[in-house]
């Protein structure tokens, strides 16, 4: 687990080396059931970044990018599941209501589109979190603060 966390710190350097990755890796292009794996296709347009990522993941003991991404998918889904499990009931209720596709039809069109996208993302996150294996959740739980800190960097 620590190897994956360390690799994530190093992959952040890729964004500095290849700023074009920031525009390529938008959340709407992610499949929340495969948050890391689904974003790998963006590397097809930046082969130097893919080569660099391959070096990074191999330096951290992974066989290849796909193995690293699979571990990452499982880790992030387990992290989402832990975050949802740890939510106070009223916050979970709010998240679930945001995921409700039946929002106020009188909302402004732009707000509606934004809410639709947010609701889709919330549904996808909840669905992905529901698929997290209990084993993955228990493996990730001791590292949850480190994973949360990755999002703050």
C-alpha positions, 0 to 999 in steps of 0.5 A: 500500500505504501508503495502505491502512495509513494508512487502517487506523490511521484506521479504528481510530478508528471503534471509539472513535466507535462502540463497538457495532462491537466487539460486531458484528465478532466473528471467527466472523462473518468469512469468512477468504477475505474477512476485511474484505469479510465484516465490512462487513455489520455496518455495516448496523446502524450507518449513521453508522459506514458513512458515516464509513468511506466518508469515511475510505477516500475520504480515502485515495484509494479509490473506495468501501468495497468497493474498500478492502475488496477491497484489504484482503482481498488484503492480509490474505490475503497477510499470513497467507500470509507469516506461515505461510511464515515459520513454523518447520516445527514451528510450522506443524505445530502449526497444521496439527494444530490445524486437524485436525477429528479432535481427541480425542473424550474432550475436555470438551464446552466444550473440544471446542466451542472446539477445533472453532471454533479448528480451523475458524478455522485451516482457514479461515486456511490455506485463505485463505493458500493462495489468496493470489496470489504477486503480492499476497504480494510486494507486501505483504512489504515492509510486513509489519512495519507490518501486524503492528504493526496487530494490536498496537494 
